Amino acid sequence: MVAMPDPLVDVELPLPDRRTGKVRASYAWGSGQRLFVTTDRLSAFDHIIAGVPWKGQVLNQLAAWWFEQTADIVANHVVSVPDPNVTIARTASTLPIEVVVRGHITGVTDTALWTAYERGERVIYGHDLPDGLVKNQALPEALVTPTTKGEAGAHDVPITCADVVEHRLVEESLWNRVHDIALALFARGVQVGQQAGLILADTKYEFGLTDAGELLLIDEMHTPDSSRWWVADTYDERMAAGAEPESLDKEVVRRALRDAGYSGDGEPPVLSPEVWEETTARYINAYERLTGNTFVPGAYPAGPRIAEAVASLGAP
């Protein structure tokens, strides 16, 4: 690992209609498109916790790779990737839910399966779960467990698949299609992960509709931000020892925060530099294992590089 630079926590570009999310800033880019910049910001427990160098590049490039690998399952929003941190994408109206698919029972957040199961709940997200499950074990089958989309620091709220339709969040036929596509995407992720020596424990997807009504997979997919990736070679040994799986995602940050007594309320505690170094290493490791490509770090400071790349595109 090269020396850790200052992370890219924000970017300002001379483009209209700037919008800012937890990790990305986006701008209008001509007719029917937006330009997204993926920063190094890391969110956990629905709060921005810190910046992690090269995290944004991993997310942007890995998501683009996955969108290409799954284009036969569902169309996606990607038009081009003109910079390691930049994606130009088709605009879409985001469906008001996050579609979470879980292949293992795990997690430490309020919306995690294990959190509810450990409290004694056995009907979770509308799914009946048996007694005797152990944290981090595989479920009999992958489960779709949607949540509402928490905005501006608000927490996501668990709901059932039936709630999605009954509360008219998504029309029934469209939801049925989204549900089946999400399971197909997850199965593809599991398959590719196995070839890379990784276990896809769970993940989340976001979908949107174009003005013409076309369903698109948007945001990101199967990245260390949106998924739990575990190392397969050490999984059985760690399970037998009652230890947490070796992870290549931001779960190490969630655990460090939880160990410090933080669960999302108030200001998050300051974590050690080693946590962030380990997080960068895990993100890069996941990228290289999954894609089979060597990670080539983009130049820092990243802001001037991004601005130059966008300027070279000319007017949209």
N, C-alpha and C positions, 0 to 999 in steps of 0.2 A: 504494500500500500504506500502510495506517495504521501507527502506531507498533507495534512488536512487543511484546506483553504477555508476562508469564510464562506458559509453557505449562501445560496441564493434564496433570500427570504421574500423578496419582492422585486418587481420590475415595472418600469414606466416606459411605455412606448407612445409615440405620437399618432395614436389611432383612436377612432371614436368608440363610444359606448363601452367603456371599460367596466367589467364586472369581476368581482373577486370572490372566490370560494375558499375552502379550507386549504387547498393545496394549489389551485390554479387561478391565474388571471386570464381573462379572455377579452377580445376586442372584436368589433364588427369587421368583417373582411369581405367587402364587395357584397354582391347580392346572394343571399342564401347561404353564407358561410361565416364562420368565426375562426379567429386565430387564438389558440390556446397556448399559454406558457405554463409549463409544469415547474413549480418552484421546489426548493428543498424543504419546505415546511412539512413537519410531521404532526399529525393530529392523533390524539388518543382520548378516550372518554369524552368525545365531542368537543375537544379544545385543542387549539394549536399549542404544542408543547415546546418545539424547538425547530431549528433548521439542521439538516443532516446532509453534508456535502455529497454531491453526485446522486442523491436520492431521486431528485427530479428527473435527471437524465435516465436513470434506470426505469422509472415509471413510464416515461414517455416512449422510450425505445422498446421496452418490453411489451407495453400495451399495443403498440403498433404491430409488433411481431405476432402477438396473439390474435389481433383483429384479422390479420392476413391468414393465419392458420384456421380460422373459424368462419371465413366468409361463405363457405358452402352451407353453413347452418343458418346464418342470419346475416343480413346486410349490416354494415356498420357506418359510422360517420366520417371515417378518415378520408381525406382528399390527398394530403401530402405531409411529409415530415421534413421541413427545410432546415432544421437545426436540431441537435440532440434534445433540446428542451421544448421544442415548438411543434405543434400539430395544427394544420389547417383542416377544418372539419365542416361538414354540412350542418346547418342549424336544424334543431328539432325541439319540439315541446316535450320536456321531460315528464315521464309518467311519475305520479306523486308517491311512488313507493320504491324502496330498495329491495331487490329480489335476492334474498340470501339463500344459498344452498349449502347444506351441511352433510358431510359424509361421516363425521366423527362427533362425539359429544365432548365439548371442550369449552374453554373460554373463561374470562374473569369479569367481563363487563355485565351490566344489568340486563342486556339483551341476549346474553350467551345461553345456550342450552344447559350447560353444566351449572351455571349460577342458579337457574330455576330448579333444576333437578336436585341439586344439593339442598335446596330449601324444602324439599319434599314433594314438589309438584310432579305429577306424572302425565298430565295432559298439558302439553306445551306447544304453543302456536297451532293448536288444534290437532296435534298428533299425540296418540297414545304411546307412552313409553313404558317398558316393563321395569319392575324392580331389579336391583342387582347390577345396574350398569356402573362401570368404572370410568372415571375421568380419562378422556383422550382415546377411548376405545372406538372402534368402527361401529357405526350404526348398521342395522340389517339392510337398509337401503337409504339412498340420499333423500333428504327432506327439504322441501321448499318452505322457508320460514320468513315471510316478508315483514318489513317494518315500514313505518312512516318515515319520511325524510325530515329529520330535525334541521331547522335552519337557524343560522346566527347563534350557535351555541346551545340551542335547544336539543334535548335528547331524542334519539330515535325511539319510537314506541312500537313494541311487538304487536302484531296482529295476525290473524289467521287468513288462510287463503279465502275462506268464506267471507270474512270481513271485507276483503278487497272488493268483492262484488256487491255485497249487501250494503256497504257504505258508499257505493258508486264511485269508488276511487278509480277503478278501471272497468270498462264495459266487459261483460262476461265472456264473450267470444274472444275478445282481445286478450283478456287475462289468461284464458285457457291456452292460447297460443304462446304467450309469454312464459307461462309455467312450463310448458313442454320444451320450449327452446332453452330455458335456463337449465333444465335437467340434461339436455343434449350437450350444451356447452360444458357443463360440469363433467360429464362423462368423457368429453374430449380432453379436458384438463387433466383428469385422472390418468388417462391413457398416456398423454405426453409426459406427465410427471413421472410415471412409472419408468419410462424409458430413460429419464434423467436421474433416476434414483431418488425421487422425491414423492411424498404423499401430499395430495391436495386434501386437507382436512375440511376446509370450508371456504366459501368465497361469497362475494356479492356482485350483482350486475345491476346496471341501470339501462333503461330503455327510453326511447323517445319516438315521437311521430313527426314526420315532415309535414309541411303544409299540404302535400298531396296525399297524406295518410299512410305513407310507407313507414313500417316499423324498422327502427334502427337500434343497434347496440351502440351505446355511447359511453362517454367518460373514460373508463379504463377497464381492464379485465385481467385476472389471474396474475396480478402484481403482488409484491410483498405488502403493499398497502391495503389491498382489497381482499387478500387471501391469507390463509395460514398454510405455509409450506413447511413440511417436516422432512428430515433426512431419513430415508427408508432403512439404511443399513444399521442405524442405532435405535430404531423405534422399539423393536421387541425387547431388547436388553433394558432400555430405559423404562418401559412399561412394567417389566418384571421387577425392577428395582423400586417402583413407585415414584420414579423421577419424571420430570416434564420432558416431552420430546425435544430433540434438537431442532430448533426452528430457524428458518431463513426468512423471517418477516419481522414486523414490529412488535411481536408478542413480548420480546425481551424488554421493550420499553413499557408496555402495559404492566408486566410483572414488577418491574422496578418501581413504577408509580404506586402500584397496589401495596408493595412491600413498605413504601414510605407513608402508607396510610391515605393515599389519594384515590378517590373514586369518581372524580369529575366535578366536585363542588369547590368553588373558590380558586385561588391561584395554585397552579401545579408546582410541586417542589422542584428544586434544581437538582438535576442528575449529574453524575460524574462524567468527565470527558470520555472515559472508557466505554460507557454505555453507547455514546454516539459513534465512536470508532467501530465498536462491534456491530452496530446497526448498519453502518455503511458497508462493512465487509459482508454482512449477511445479504444485503440487497444485491451487491455485485455478484456474490456467489450464486444466488438464485438466477440472476440474468444469464450468467455463463452456463450454468447447468441446463437450463431450460432451452435456450436458443442454440447452444453449441458454439456460440461466437465469443471471442475474447472482448471483454469490455474495454473500450478506448475512452478514457476520461476526457470530457470536453474541457476547454481552457477556462480557467478562472482568473479574474472575476468574470462571472457568466453574463452579467448584464450587458456590457459592451459587445460581447460576442453575439448575443441574441439580437441586439439592436442592429448590428451590422448585417446579420443574416436576413432580418426582416426588410431592411432598407434595400438589400440587393434584389429582393423580389419585385421591386417597383410597385406602382399603384395597383391595388386589386381591381 
